[in-house]
Amino acid sequence: MGRLVGRLWVGFTLSLISFISYSSQIFIIWPWYGRTLSIPLLKLLVPFNILVGMIFWNYIWTVRTDPGTVPKGWKPDLRSSEGYEVKKLTGAPRYCRTCERYKPPRSHHCRQCKKCVLRMDHHCPWVNNCVGHFNYGHFLRFLFFVDVACSYHFIMISMRAWHAMNASGFWQGPSTSELVFLILNYAACTPVLLLVGGFSLYHFYCLASNQTTIEGWEKDKVATLVRRGKIRDIKFPYHLGVRRNIRAVLGERAWLWCWPQPMRGSGLNFPVADGTGKWEEFHRDRSRMGDYNGSRHRAHEWSSTDADVDESGTNGGRGGSRLRSVEGGDLV
C-alpha cells in the first residue's frame, strides 16, 4: 500500500508539472500568437521549455537516486582522526537496532524507507524518496528550476492577461477556453510558486550553512536553551564557509552547479570547521537537557527515529552524541 501511495504522489507531481507547463502553451500562448510558428513565439517558448526539461530531469534524478545507506558491515574507525558520533550515556558508537548497523555521523533511520539514510535531510512524499547525501544536490536543482520556471510561467500568462484587458477589439480578447485555462493556470501556478519558493529559500539557506533540516531543528532548540541561559553558545561544526558549503553539495565548478552531477564523498564522514568544538560540545551540552532530547525525538518522529542501541540490542540512550579523537579521547 505504501509503495502504491508513493507512486501516486509521483504521478500527481508529474501531472501537475505537465499541466502547468503545457496547458499554458497549447491553450493560452499558441492561440495568442495566432497559432502560427514565428520567431517571437520561439523566443518566448524555447527558454521556457528548457527550464521545464531541467525540472523533469532533476526530478527524475531525485526520485531514482538512492540517498545513501550504511554499507553492510561498516564500523566507525576508532583510530581515525575523522569524527564519529557516540551515545551520550555509554560512549559507544551509535547503532541502529532496526537495521542492525552502526550509524555514521548525520545519518538517521527513516521509517518510511525502513533504512538508515546517510546525511538524512527529510523524507519527501513528493519524490517518494528520502532526501539524503547522494540526491540532495538533485533535489536543490529541482527546487531551483521549479522556482525559475514558475516565475517565467507567471510572467508569460500575465502578459497574455494584460494584453487581453487592453485589447482594442473583440477579436483580440481571449476565447472562452483561453479564459478558462488562464484561470486554471493562475490557480495551479500561484500556490506552487509561493509554497515551493518559500521551501526553496529555507533549503538554499541550509545549503549555504551546510546543515540538514533535522540539524536545523537541533540548532533552533539549542539557540532557545542558550537564550534561556541553560547552556553555553555552541558553534555548528559543519559550517565550513558559504563557498565550501555550496561546493560540497553542487560541485567544485560554479558553472556546472545547475547541471546534474553525482555527489562527492561517501556520506560516512564529513569535514568539520576548525575551532568549533565539534559535535562533542554541542551534544554534551544538549544532553544535559532532558526536555531537549524529548522534543528533538518528537520533532522528527514523522520521518526518522534514533534507535541508538548497543550492538547487543540493549538501549544505550537516544540522541546525544559526541566526537572522539584518534586517541579515543573526547575532542575539546
C-alpha positions in Angstrom: 0.0 0.0 0.0 2.8 2.4 0.9 4.6 1.8 -2.4 1.3 2.5 -4.3 0.7 5.7 -2.4 4.2 6.8 -3.1 3.8 6.2 -6.8 0.6 8.1 -6.8 2.4 11.1 -5.3 5.0 10.9 -8.0 2.3 10.6 -10.7 0.4 13.6 -9.3 3.6 15.7 -9.2 4.5 14.8 -12.8 0.9 15.6 -13.8 0.9 18.9 -12.1 4.2 19.9 -13.7 2.9 18.8 -17.1 -0.4 20.6 -16.8 1.2 23.9 -15.8 3.9 23.6 -18.4 1.9 22.5 -21.5 -1.6 23.7 -21.0 -0.3 27.3 -20.8 1.5 26.9 -24.1 -1.2 25.0 -26.0 -4.4 26.8 -24.8 -3.0 30.3 -24.0 0.2 31.2 -25.8 -0.3 29.4 -29.0 -3.7 31.0 -29.7 -2.4 34.4 -28.7 0.3 34.2 -31.4 -2.3 33.2 -34.0 -1.5 29.5 -34.0 1.4 30.3 -36.3 5.1 29.4 -35.7 7.2 32.6 -35.6 10.5 33.9 -34.2 8.8 35.9 -31.4 6.9 32.7 -30.3 10.1 30.7 -30.3 12.0 33.3 -28.3 9.2 33.1 -25.7 8.7 29.3 -25.5 12.2 27.8 -26.2 13.7 29.2 -22.9 10.6 28.1 -21.0 10.7 24.5 -22.4 14.4 24.3 -21.5 13.5 25.2 -17.9 10.7 22.6 -17.9 13.1 20.0 -19.2 15.5 20.7 -16.4 12.6 20.3 -13.9 11.8 16.9 -15.2 15.4 15.8 -15.4 16.3 16.8 -11.9 13.0 15.5 -10.5 13.7 12.0 -12.0 17.3 12.1 -10.7 15.9 12.9 -7.2 13.3 10.1 -7.4 15.6 7.5 -8.8 18.8 8.2 -6.9 19.4 6.3 -3.7 20.1 8.9 -1.0 22.7 6.6 0.6 22.6 3.8 3.1 25.1 2.5 5.6 27.2 -0.3 3.9 26.7 -3.7 5.4 29.5 -4.4 8.0 30.5 -0.7 8.2 32.1 0.2 11.6 33.5 3.5 12.7 37.3 3.6 12.7 38.3 4.3 16.2 41.9 5.0 15.1 40.9 7.7 12.5 41.1 11.4 13.1 37.7 11.6 11.4 35.0 12.2 14.0 32.2 9.7 14.7 29.2 10.1 16.9 28.7 8.2 20.1 25.9 7.8 22.6 25.8 10.2 25.5 25.4 7.5 28.2 27.7 4.7 27.2 30.2 6.4 24.9 29.6 3.6 22.4 29.2 4.3 18.7 25.6 4.9 17.6 24.0 1.7 16.5 20.6 1.1 14.8 18.8 -1.9 16.2 16.3 -1.9 13.3 19.0 -2.0 10.6 21.5 -3.8 12.9 24.2 -1.5 11.7 26.3 1.3 13.1 25.1 4.8 12.3 27.6 7.3 10.7 27.5 11.0 11.6 24.4 12.9 10.4 22.6 9.7 9.5 19.1 8.8 10.7 16.7 6.0 10.4 13.7 6.7 8.1 10.5 4.8 9.0 9.1 5.2 5.5 12.1 3.9 3.7 12.9 1.4 6.5 16.6 2.1 6.5 19.3 4.4 7.8 19.9 7.3 5.4 23.2 9.0 5.1 23.1 12.7 5.9 19.4 12.5 6.0 17.5 15.8 5.4 13.9 14.6 5.3 11.6 12.1 3.7 9.7 13.8 0.8 6.4 12.2 -0.3 6.5 14.3 -3.5 9.5 12.4 -4.7 8.6 9.1 -2.9 12.1 9.0 -1.6 14.3 10.3 1.2 16.4 13.3 0.5 19.9 12.5 1.7 23.6 12.6 0.9 23.5 11.4 -2.7 20.4 13.1 -4.0 20.4 16.4 -2.1 22.1 18.2 -5.0 19.4 16.9 -7.5 16.7 18.0 -5.0 18.1 21.5 -4.8 18.4 21.9 -8.5 14.8 20.6 -8.9 13.6 23.3 -6.5 15.6 26.0 -8.3 14.3 25.2 -11.7 10.7 25.0 -10.3 11.1 28.5 -8.9 12.6 29.9 -12.1 10.1 28.1 -14.5 7.1 29.1 -12.4 8.2 32.7 -12.3 8.7 32.6 -16.1 5.3 31.0 -16.5 3.6 33.5 -14.3 5.0 36.4 -16.2 4.2 34.7 -19.5 0.5 34.2 -18.8 0.3 37.6 -17.2 1.4 39.2 -20.4 -1.5 37.5 -22.1 -3.9 38.6 -19.5 -2.6 42.2 -19.7 -2.9 42.2 -23.5 -6.5 40.8 -23.2 -7.5 43.6 -20.7 -6.1 46.2 -23.0 -7.4 44.8 -26.2 -9.0 47.3 -28.6 -11.3 44.9 -30.3 -13.3 41.8 -29.6 -11.1 39.6 -31.8 -8.1 40.4 -29.7 -9.6 39.2 -26.5 -9.3 35.6 -25.1 -11.7 33.0 -26.1 -13.7 31.1 -23.5 -11.2 28.2 -23.5 -8.3 30.6 -23.2 -10.0 32.4 -20.3 -10.7 29.1 -18.5 -7.1 27.9 -18.9 -5.8 31.3 -17.8 -7.8 30.9 -14.5 -6.7 27.3 -14.1 -3.0 28.2 -14.7 -3.1 31.0 -12.2 -4.8 28.7 -9.7 -2.1 26.0 -10.2 1.0 28.1 -10.6 0.5 30.7 -7.8 0.4 28.2 -4.9 3.3 26.3 -6.3 5.4 29.5 -6.7 4.6 30.7 -3.2 5.0 27.3 -1.4 7.9 25.9 -3.3 9.5 29.4 -3.3 9.4 29.6 0.5 10.6 26.0 0.8 13.4 26.7 -1.6 14.6 29.7 0.4 14.9 27.6 3.5 16.9 24.9 1.7 19.2 27.4 0.0 19.9 28.7 3.5 20.6 25.1 4.6 22.9 24.7 1.6 24.8 27.9 2.5 25.2 26.8 6.1 25.8 23.1 5.4 23.0 21.9 7.6 20.2 19.4 7.2 16.6 20.0 8.1 17.0 17.8 11.2 20.1 19.7 12.2 18.2 22.9 11.8 15.7 21.7 14.3 18.5 20.9 16.7 20.1 24.3 16.2 16.8 26.1 16.9 16.3 24.2 20.1 19.9 24.8 21.2 19.5 28.5 20.4 16.4 28.6 22.7 18.3 27.0 25.5 21.2 29.4 25.1 18.9 32.4 25.3 17.4 30.9 28.5 20.9 30.6 29.9 20.7 26.8 30.3 23.7 26.0 28.1 26.5 28.0 26.6 26.7 29.0 23.0 27.9 26.3 20.6 29.1 26.8 17.1 27.7 24.4 14.5 30.7 22.2 13.4 29.9 21.5 9.7 29.7 25.2 8.6 32.9 25.5 6.5 32.1 28.8 4.9 29.4 29.5 2.3 31.6 28.8 -0.7 32.9 25.5 0.6 29.4 24.5 1.8 27.9 25.0 -1.7 30.8 23.2 -3.4 30.4 20.3 -1.1 26.8 19.7 -2.5 26.8 21.2 -6.0 30.4 20.5 -7.1 33.6 22.4 -7.5 32.8 24.2 -10.8 30.3 27.0 -10.3 29.3 27.0 -14.0 28.1 23.4 -13.5 26.1 23.9 -10.4 22.8 23.8 -12.3 23.8 20.7 -14.2 23.0 17.2 -12.6 26.2 15.6 -11.3 27.0 12.9 -8.8 27.5 13.8 -5.2 31.1 13.8 -3.9 32.2 11.8 -0.8 31.0 8.6 0.8 28.5 10.2 3.2 30.1 8.3 6.0 32.2 11.1 7.4 32.4 14.9 6.9 35.0 17.6 7.4 34.4 19.9 10.4 35.4 23.6 10.8 38.4 24.4 12.9 37.8 25.7 16.4 34.2 24.7 16.6 34.4 22.3 19.4 32.9 19.7 17.1 29.8 17.7 18.0 31.2 16.9 21.4 30.4 20.2 23.0 27.2 20.6 21.0 25.8 17.3 22.1 27.4 17.2 25.6 25.6 20.5 26.5 22.3 19.4 24.9 22.4 16.0 26.6 22.1 17.8 30.0 18.6 18.9 29.0 16.2 16.1 29.1 13.4 18.2 27.6 15.5 18.9 24.6 16.1 15.2 23.9 12.4 14.5 24.1 11.5 17.5 21.9 14.1 16.5 19.3 12.7 13.0 19.1 9.2 14.2 18.7 10.2 16.8 16.2 11.4 14.4 13.6 9.5 11.3 14.6 7.4 11.5 11.4 10.4 10.7 9.3 13.1 9.2 11.4 14.0 7.5 14.6 17.2 7.5 16.5 17.3 3.8 17.5 20.7 4.2 19.2 21.4 0.9 20.9 24.4 -1.2 21.6 25.3 -3.9 19.1 23.9 -6.4 21.6 20.5 -4.8 21.2 20.2 -3.1 24.6 19.1 0.5 24.7 22.1 2.8 25.4 20.3 6.1 25.3 18.9 8.2 22.5 20.0 11.4 20.8 23.1 12.7 22.5 26.4 12.2 20.7 30.0 13.4 20.6 33.1 13.1 18.6 36.2 11.1 19.6 39.7 11.8 18.5 42.3 9.4 17.2 43.4 8.6 20.7 39.9 7.7 21.6 39.5 10.7 24.0 36.8 13.3 23.7 37.6 16.2 21.4 37.6 19.5 23.2 
